[in-house]
Amino acid sequence: MLMLGGVPLVWGLLTKLLQGTFGSDLLAGISIVTSIVLGEYLAGVLVVLMLSGGAALESRAVSRASDVLNALARRMPSLAHKKTAAGPTDIVLSEVVIGDVIVVLPHEICPVDGTVVSGRGSMDESYLTGEPYRMSKAPGSTVLSGAINGQAALEIRTDRVVGDSRYAKIMDVLKASEEQRPRLRRMADSLGALYTPLALVIAAAAWFVSGSATRFLAVLVVATPCPLLIAIPVAIIGAVSLAAKRGIVIRDPAILERLDTCRIAIFDKTGTLTYGEPTLTDVVLLGGMSKPEVMALAASLETYSKHPLSAAVVQAAAEQSIRLLEVEALAELPGQGLVGQVKQLNGSAVMHDVVITSRQKLPNVDAEGCSMLPPVAGGLECIVVVDGKTEALLRFRDSPRADGRPFVSHLKPAHGLTRVMLVSGDRESEVRWLADIVGITEVHAGIQPEGKLRLVEQATAEAPTLFVGDGINDAPALAAATVGIAMGLASDVTSEAAGAVVMDTALERIDELFHIARRLRSIALQSAVGGMAASIVGMGFAAAGLLSPAGGALLQEAIDIVAVLNALRVSWNPGSLSDYGDHR
């Protein structure tokens, strides 16, 4: 057993030694070799068991469920439906060339960057662009590979080959950032850097003074840093378990050692400090109708629309208990927008001609109404035209989280952060509007994935960084940051790139993760430092000849048990983990 378990371990230690990356397990390797040379096989077997147990626990703690790049590849379809004279034909994605017309069926992922040539619907591009809304698509609209189609089939002319697509570029950037991620020292190795030389000095001194190599071995066996090799992995597993109970999936346990060192926090806007869904925020009346009248007509028409803002109008009408009216002759006309005939509020058989359009299309519907419009503000908007007259402008925004401002104000004093940034692919007016609400002064708008990655790399060069985001477009930045946290489960790719995933998207979970990391560090240090202190006392007895190598191994086992039992406290439910609520 000693040879079977010891040889691979010693070989691994020799490899680390040659690479200059050895850590706290060096003493264990020396103990195994010395026990074989001196014939103290029982002591050697005990050390092998301790070392193997620690390695197994650590391997379990740091294993990840799957690979980032594999997740990217899985998400992208391998086939495309090419339009031919005989009908749609499935071809391998790599065979698609510029100019091919591809049919994208409802709810499918778009395989190419291109332009819509037939069909009307909407696509969810939030994973790629950071824009929080489903985008309407009609002939002439551009589409991005990786976007999720809505409920209508679309025909798309290919504008870029697969290797040059937006999705492929994000995958390339993510791959580069994964390969360049720096390796950070583990807590055990940091402590072992101080403990290992001390143990070697005591062991060598005992051998030199007594002339007994057995005492040298006994000191090393007692000194084997099993509280480092076993207790710390146990504590990490406990922290992962505790986080899971709180709805936080730890994909890279190393972030638990790094989180408390972060000094710069970078938040993506969509889905982190906002809910990621548009809501109606303002109704600007421009004609003679009242707000309830405008809302009744608009919501009745929008009920039958797939436009990304339709649900927000219908939801607002429901919240105001506005009764929906009968709709006829519904259509979406090029150059105008959504049109239809809506029954009057008084129950008359006469119908209103209602058009819901945009600022750009209004001249085609009511040219005189253009002069009535207020200046463009942040967010999205649509215009309601009734019987040829512009009656109202509806404004929408991606709603900020109610607890966004208290959460941001809590970060610096509670967790030692020195800078907080807000980044987004959205327009600057929209991003600054949110930044003012949540209390962030440093804003970066119109940032694409490559730009986010550069921003994170620059910030990380100054200090450890925390990046919080969702969507595939955040994956490179999540991978490059010191700690990356993904909000929600919208994307497997984002989850793979992040060190942790907050399942329910609550901001309070991020604060709890800080406290879990702090709890891990505190208890792990108790186990490690306490265990090493007890080992140093045992080394004194071994150096004096009062402990044999086997006796030293048994003493070390007793120390290990106490250290591990203490480390298990990390997983105990402490009740309230966060003090975030105390500051709201």
PyMOL commands that set and color helices and strands:
alter all, ss='L'
color gray80, all
select helices_A, chain A and resi 2-19+26-38+41-62+68-75+93-95+126-129+162-164+166-179+187-210+213-223+226-245+255-261+269-273+291-302+310-319+362-364+367-372+404-415+428-438+449-462+472-480+492-497+507-543+549-571+580-583
alter helices_A, ss='H'
color red, helices_A
select strands_A, chain A and resi 79-82+89-92+101-104+114-118+121-124+134-137+142-143+148-149+154-158+248-250+264-268+274-285+327-333+337-343+351-357+380-386+389-400+419-423+442-444+465-469+483-487+500-502
alter strands_A, ss='S'
color yellow, strands_A
deselect
rebuild
show_as cartoon
